[in-house]
Amino acid sequence: MTIHPDILAYNAAQAAADRAICDALSKAIDRHLKGAECKIWHRHPVWFLDGNPNVGYCKLKDCIRLMFWSGRSFDEPG
């Protein structure tokens, strides 16, 4: 799936170090959530499965926050 142009613009608007993180996150999320819809939602990049927000990220004052929704669990020990 192609990353939405608004998300690319969001990433491009960040400072260089933050932009690198945002670009890496958007590519990884898009690669691993096959068939997800992505768009800017509440001013932040978010990926949706079946119309429900699942993962996104946002720029905070001093970091990039990775966010998860919908009670998704991780399939890893510990």
C-alpha positions as CSV (number, residue, x, y, z in Angstrom):
1,M,0.0,0.0,0.0
2,T,1.1,3.5,-0.7
3,I,1.7,5.9,2.3
4,H,-0.9,8.7,2.1
5,P,0.6,12.0,0.8
6,D,-0.6,13.8,4.0
7,I,1.5,11.5,6.1
8,L,4.5,12.1,3.8
9,A,3.9,15.8,4.3
10,Y,3.6,15.4,8.1
11,N,7.0,13.6,8.1
12,A,8.6,16.1,5.9
13,A,7.5,19.0,8.2
14,Q,9.6,17.5,11.1
15,A,13.1,18.4,12.1
16,A,15.8,16.2,10.4
17,A,16.2,13.7,13.3
18,D,12.5,13.4,13.9
19,R,11.8,13.1,10.2
20,A,14.1,10.1,10.0
21,I,12.2,8.4,12.8
22,C,8.8,9.3,11.3
23,D,9.9,8.0,7.9
24,A,11.2,4.7,9.4
25,L,8.0,4.2,11.4
26,S,5.7,4.9,8.5
27,K,7.5,2.5,6.2
28,A,7.6,-0.2,8.9
29,I,4.0,0.2,9.9
30,D,2.9,0.2,6.2
31,R,5.0,-2.9,5.4
32,H,3.6,-4.9,8.4
33,L,-0.1,-3.9,8.3
34,K,-1.0,-5.2,4.9
35,G,-4.3,-3.7,3.6
36,A,-4.5,-1.0,6.3
37,E,-5.8,2.4,5.5
38,C,-3.6,5.2,6.6
39,K,-4.4,8.9,6.9
40,I,-3.9,11.9,9.2
41,W,-6.4,11.5,12.1
42,H,-6.6,14.1,14.8
43,R,-3.5,15.7,13.3
44,H,-1.4,12.6,13.5
45,P,-0.5,9.7,11.1
46,V,-2.7,6.6,12.0
47,W,-3.2,3.2,10.3
48,F,-6.7,1.6,10.4
49,L,-7.8,-2.0,10.1
50,D,-11.5,-2.5,9.3
51,G,-12.2,1.1,10.1
52,N,-10.6,1.0,13.6
53,P,-7.4,2.8,14.5
54,N,-4.6,0.4,15.3
55,V,-1.3,2.2,15.3
56,G,0.1,5.7,14.7
57,Y,2.6,8.2,15.9
58,C,2.8,11.8,17.0
59,K,5.5,14.4,17.6
60,L,5.7,15.5,21.2
61,K,7.9,18.3,22.5
62,D,11.0,16.1,22.8
63,C,10.2,12.8,21.2
64,I,8.1,10.8,18.7
65,R,5.3,8.7,20.5
66,L,4.3,5.4,19.0
67,M,0.6,4.7,19.8
68,F,-1.5,1.5,19.7
69,W,-5.3,1.1,19.9
70,S,-8.1,-1.4,19.7
71,G,-6.7,-3.8,22.3
72,R,-4.2,-5.4,19.9
73,S,-1.9,-7.8,21.7
74,F,1.6,-8.8,21.0
75,D,2.4,-12.4,20.1
76,E,5.8,-12.5,21.9
77,P,6.9,-14.1,25.1
78,G,7.1,-11.8,28.1
